[in-house]
């Protein structure tokens, strides 16, 4: 699929604006504040739900959600890890995965009291 000329111009001008505004670094792992505020506003407006930006996580994938920003509060990180891991398994499930030299996979297993198989 090819972008229309108008879409291509918009994308290019948006990219140039981001560069000029100094937005060339990695974003926070749980999402930029403006986007999190927009998500809160959307849920309030369209769904009648009330959230604060600290309750919203907009990320590129599961690992960012689970382990997030190293500066993220450890209690918040534990809540995210538990919720995500519990959503993916039942009590009798095992966790299979490589040992990549980190404790991330094991921390998931411990959080949900799963049995890790290497």
Backbone as CSV, one residue per row, in Angstrom:
resi,resn,N_x,N_y,N_z,CA_x,CA_y,CA_z,C_x,C_y,C_z
1,UNK,0.849,-1.174,0.000,0.000,0.000,0.000,0.896,1.240,0.000
2,UNK,0.628,2.143,-0.870,1.402,3.375,-0.986,0.641,4.519,-0.329
3,UNK,1.372,5.312,0.442,0.747,6.464,1.105,0.386,7.520,0.068
4,UNK,-0.699,8.224,0.344,-1.072,9.320,-0.548,-0.045,10.435,-0.420
5,UNK,0.065,11.292,-1.431,1.005,12.419,-1.329,0.745,13.283,-0.096
6,UNK,-0.529,13.476,0.247,-0.852,14.294,1.427,-0.364,13.609,2.699
7,UNK,-0.556,12.293,2.793,-0.092,11.550,3.973,1.424,11.563,4.061
8,UNK,2.085,11.433,2.929,3.549,11.471,2.913,4.068,12.834,3.359
9,UNK,3.429,13.912,2.880,3.842,15.266,3.301,3.617,15.455,4.796
10,UNK,2.468,14.972,5.300,2.174,15.095,6.731,3.214,14.338,7.548
11,UNK,3.537,13.111,7.128,4.536,12.311,7.848,5.889,13.005,7.850
12,UNK,6.300,13.510,6.700,7.595,14.179,6.601,7.632,15.444,7.448
13,UNK,6.562,16.249,7.397,6.556,17.485,8.187,6.499,17.177,9.677
14,UNK,5.799,16.107,10.053,5.747,15.715,11.469,7.119,15.251,11.947
15,UNK,7.819,14.488,11.105,9.165,14.034,11.466,10.113,15.215,11.631
16,UNK,10.051,16.176,10.713,10.914,17.359,10.813,10.591,18.177,12.058
17,UNK,9.313,18.314,12.389,8.921,19.045,13.591,9.472,18.352,14.845
18,UNK,9.377,17.027,14.883,9.905,16.276,16.030,11.402,16.503,16.182
19,UNK,12.116,16.505,15.073,13.569,16.747,15.122,13.840,18.160,15.632
20,UNK,13.127,19.125,15.102,13.321,20.525,15.541,12.973,20.722,17.011
21,UNK,11.969,19.966,17.497,11.549,20.076,18.901,12.422,19.250,19.846
22,UNK,13.437,18.584,19.287,14.346,17.805,20.128,13.772,16.479,20.586
23,UNK,12.735,15.994,19.924,12.120,14.717,20.315,12.767,13.588,19.520
24,UNK,14.046,13.353,19.823,14.825,12.364,19.082,15.379,11.267,19.990
25,UNK,14.933,11.207,21.208,15.426,10.213,22.171,14.340,9.160,22.412
26,UNK,14.709,8.106,23.116,13.721,7.108,23.502,12.679,7.750,24.413
27,UNK,11.457,7.304,24.287,10.382,7.807,25.140,10.319,6.968,26.410
28,UNK,9.623,7.449,27.442,9.446,6.618,28.638,8.792,5.286,28.252
29,UNK,9.190,4.206,28.912,8.712,2.891,28.500,7.213,2.705,28.687
30,UNK,6.588,3.504,29.529,5.137,3.340,29.705,4.338,4.396,28.947
31,UNK,4.996,5.161,28.059,4.293,6.105,27.201,4.595,7.556,27.527
32,UNK,4.474,8.420,26.513,4.718,9.844,26.737,3.522,10.452,27.476
33,UNK,3.773,11.425,28.320,2.688,12.009,29.131,1.504,12.500,28.304
34,UNK,1.765,13.156,27.160,0.671,13.685,26.346,-0.238,12.564,25.841
35,UNK,0.341,11.450,25.454,-0.458,10.329,24.962,-1.256,9.697,26.095
36,UNK,-0.628,9.534,27.253,-1.338,8.949,28.397,-2.513,9.839,28.819
37,UNK,-2.311,11.158,28.772,-3.410,12.084,29.087,-4.526,11.976,28.049
38,UNK,-4.159,11.818,26.774,-5.161,11.666,25.715,-5.952,10.375,25.889
39,UNK,-5.291,9.304,26.309,-5.988,8.038,26.562,-6.988,8.213,27.706
40,UNK,-6.568,8.888,28.765,-7.478,9.150,29.898,-8.692,9.958,29.439
41,UNK,-8.446,10.977,28.627,-9.539,11.825,28.131,-10.492,11.022,27.255
42,UNK,-9.951,10.144,26.416,-10.783,9.309,25.547,-11.692,8.423,26.374
43,UNK,-11.130,7.746,27.384,-11.943,6.850,28.212,-13.002,7.621,28.996
44,UNK,-12.667,8.817,29.444,-13.655,9.633,30.159,-14.772,10.069,29.221
45,UNK,-14.389,10.564,28.053,-15.352,11.097,27.086,-16.231,10.005,26.476
46,UNK,-15.635,8.923,26.028,-16.373,7.921,25.267,-16.905,6.754,26.099
47,UNK,-16.315,6.520,27.271,-16.694,5.348,28.043,-17.147,5.664,29.467
48,UNK,-17.064,6.946,29.848,-17.461,7.327,31.194,-16.554,6.748,32.276
49,UNK,-15.307,6.447,31.924,-14.353,5.864,32.869,-13.320,6.904,33.270
50,UNK,-12.895,6.856,34.519,-11.946,7.844,35.029,-10.619,7.182,35.389
51,UNK,-9.576,7.585,34.686,-8.226,7.101,34.958,-7.284,8.278,35.059
52,UNK,-6.176,8.064,35.750,-5.105,9.059,35.793,-3.978,8.558,34.894
53,UNK,-3.119,9.443,34.402,-2.008,8.990,33.553,-1.132,7.924,34.216
54,UNK,-1.025,7.940,35.542,-0.202,6.923,36.206,-0.829,5.533,36.126
55,UNK,-2.102,5.448,35.756,-2.788,4.162,35.615,-2.789,3.664,34.170
56,UNK,-2.199,4.434,33.271,-2.201,4.106,31.849,-0.795,3.713,31.416
57,UNK,-0.719,2.662,30.606,0.557,2.217,30.081,0.412,2.051,28.574
58,UNK,1.188,2.795,27.808,1.184,2.703,26.352,2.596,2.293,25.954
59,UNK,2.753,1.040,25.527,4.107,0.556,25.273,4.184,-0.241,23.979
60,UNK,5.418,-0.460,23.491,5.599,-1.166,22.225,5.511,-2.676,22.335
61,UNK,5.435,-3.224,23.543,5.371,-4.673,23.665,5.378,-5.141,25.098
62,UNK,5.273,-6.442,25.280,5.143,-7.035,26.600,6.311,-6.784,27.534
63,UNK,7.525,-6.851,27.038,8.673,-6.669,27.928,8.690,-5.261,28.517
64,UNK,8.345,-4.277,27.700,8.306,-2.908,28.210,7.250,-2.769,29.301
65,UNK,6.133,-3.474,29.135,5.088,-3.417,30.160,5.576,-4.090,31.433
66,UNK,6.179,-5.262,31.278,6.592,-6.038,32.451,7.751,-5.422,33.211
67,UNK,8.739,-4.956,32.497,9.950,-4.525,33.185,10.200,-3.045,33.102
68,UNK,9.567,-2.399,32.162,9.512,-0.952,32.098,10.783,-0.183,32.340
69,UNK,10.572,1.036,32.678,11.627,1.988,32.947,12.348,1.603,34.232
70,UNK,13.684,1.578,34.226,14.410,1.259,35.460,14.077,2.221,36.598
71,UNK,13.567,3.410,36.247,13.206,4.382,37.278,11.785,4.173,37.796
72,UNK,11.045,3.217,37.182,9.669,2.968,37.606,9.647,2.450,39.046
73,UNK,8.688,2.923,39.807,8.515,2.495,41.180,8.412,0.968,41.242
74,UNK,9.173,0.346,42.159,9.222,-1.119,42.222,7.864,-1.730,42.559
75,UNK,7.073,-1.081,43.393,5.752,-1.621,43.718,4.854,-1.626,42.489
76,UNK,4.912,-0.553,41.699,4.108,-0.484,40.472,4.554,-1.562,39.495
77,UNK,5.862,-1.761,39.407,6.396,-2.772,38.511,5.897,-4.161,38.917
78,UNK,5.898,-4.447,40.218,5.413,-5.745,40.697,3.944,-5.945,40.356
79,UNK,3.127,-4.900,40.488,1.706,-5.001,40.147,1.550,-5.334,38.669
80,UNK,2.305,-4.655,37.808,2.230,-4.917,36.371,2.669,-6.339,36.038
81,UNK,3.756,-6.782,36.641,4.268,-8.127,36.371,3.239,-9.177,36.782
82,UNK,2.689,-9.030,37.990,1.697,-10.004,38.470,0.462,-10.041,37.575
83,UNK,-0.061,-8.884,37.228,-1.284,-8.831,36.422,-1.055,-9.454,35.052
84,UNK,0.062,-9.133,34.428,0.341,-9.649,33.095,0.564,-11.153,33.140
85,UNK,1.371,-11.609,34.071,1.679,-13.036,34.153,0.433,-13.858,34.498
86,UNK,-0.389,-13.376,35.412,-1.609,-14.107,35.775,-2.593,-14.174,34.613
87,UNK,-2.597,-13.157,33.777,-3.502,-13.157,32.633,-3.086,-14.191,31.592
88,UNK,-1.839,-14.600,31.605,-1.330,-15.510,30.586,-1.295,-16.974,30.992
89,UNK,-1.604,-17.292,32.227,-1.440,-18.676,32.651,-2.564,-19.130,33.567
90,UNK,-2.677,-20.438,33.679,-3.557,-21.031,34.679,-2.669,-21.619,35.761
91,UNK,-3.256,-22.076,36.840,-2.480,-22.569,37.978,-1.564,-23.735,37.643
92,UNK,-1.975,-24.561,36.682,-1.201,-25.756,36.354,-0.172,-25.548,35.254
93,UNK,-0.044,-24.331,34.745,0.893,-24.063,33.657,2.332,-24.029,34.138
94,UNK,3.216,-24.394,33.235,4.649,-24.254,33.446,5.136,-23.117,32.563
95,UNK,6.245,-22.514,32.948,6.846,-21.466,32.120,8.082,-22.059,31.461
96,UNK,8.081,-22.109,30.139,9.226,-22.599,29.383,9.930,-21.407,28.770
97,UNK,11.236,-21.399,28.835,11.944,-20.300,28.208,13.430,-20.408,28.447
98,UNK,14.185,-19.718,27.624,15.639,-19.763,27.776,16.087,-18.962,28.991
99,UNK,17.216,-19.325,29.517,17.829,-18.538,30.577,18.800,-17.599,29.888
100,UNK,18.439,-16.332,29.804,19.239,-15.373,29.057,20.185,-14.575,29.956
101,UNK,20.469,-15.125,31.123,21.395,-14.442,32.004,20.763,-13.317,32.798
102,UNK,19.446,-13.242,32.783,18.764,-12.213,33.555,17.780,-12.871,34.503
103,UNK,17.314,-12.127,35.463,16.341,-12.686,36.403,14.914,-12.310,36.026
104,UNK,14.708,-11.725,34.853,13.372,-11.263,34.464,12.377,-12.407,34.363
105,UNK,12.722,-13.464,33.632,11.791,-14.579,33.474,11.520,-15.237,34.819
106,UNK,12.546,-15.371,35.635,12.349,-15.995,36.939,11.487,-15.122,37.828
107,UNK,11.633,-13.798,37.733,10.801,-12.938,38.577,9.335,-13.094,38.207
108,UNK,9.032,-13.323,36.927,7.646,-13.584,36.526,7.161,-14.878,37.145
109,UNK,7.996,-15.905,37.082,7.598,-17.202,37.622,7.372,-17.110,39.125
110,UNK,8.250,-16.434,39.822,8.117,-16.291,41.267,6.875,-15.494,41.621
111,UNK,6.617,-14.423,40.877,5.469,-13.573,41.178,4.155,-14.328,41.121
112,UNK,4.059,-15.293,40.235,2.794,-16.015,40.091,2.914,-17.441,40.607
113,UNK,3.996,-17.715,41.297,4.242,-19.030,41.892,4.127,-20.143,40.871
114,UNK,4.666,-19.895,39.683,4.677,-20.907,38.625,5.955,-21.725,38.731
115,UNK,5.952,-22.834,38.066,7.132,-23.675,38.016,7.887,-23.360,36.733
116,UNK,9.126,-22.952,36.866,9.929,-22.620,35.681,10.704,-23.857,35.256
117,UNK,10.640,-24.202,33.982,11.334,-25.352,33.432,12.407,-24.844,32.494
118,UNK,13.640,-25.269,32.710,14.742,-24.841,31.840,15.123,-25.922,30.888
